[in-house]
């Protein structure tokens, strides 16, 4: 019984890092989301995206979008706020 009590006390102790003072050394401005992404029909996508290119695909309510990964990896373009199938989404990589 005594061992169980000791384990309970040790298990509930806060980790040492939880008590450390938070002192940020650098503040980074947030990346602005793309809110006006241009879309093209799938039959026209070959003009902009190659067949072997990686895309982030989203399908909601019978509507689909493909966001090319190479267009989501620039430090100023990591998030696309969009609407797909009547739902608000955030596409990020």
RAMOMO-V950002 format. One line per field, one symbol per residue. ss: DSSP state (A for helix, B for strand, O for the rest). phi: phi as a letter, one per 20 degrees, with the letter a starting at -180 (. if undefined). burial: + if it has 24 or more other C-alpha atoms within 12 Angstrom, else -. Layout:
# RAMOMO-V950002
ss: ???
phi: ???
burial: ???
This chain:
# RAMOMO-V950002
ss: OAAAAAAAAAAOOOOAAAAOOOOOOOOOOOOOOBOOOOOOOAAAAAAOOOOOOOBBBBBBOOBBBBBBAAAOOOOOOOBBBBBBOOBBBBBBO
phi: .ffgfffffffefffgffeffecfebddfffffedcfeccfgfdfffdcffdffceeccclndcccdfgfeddfgdcecdebcclmdfccebc
burial: ---------------------------------------------------------+------++++--++----++++-+-------+++-
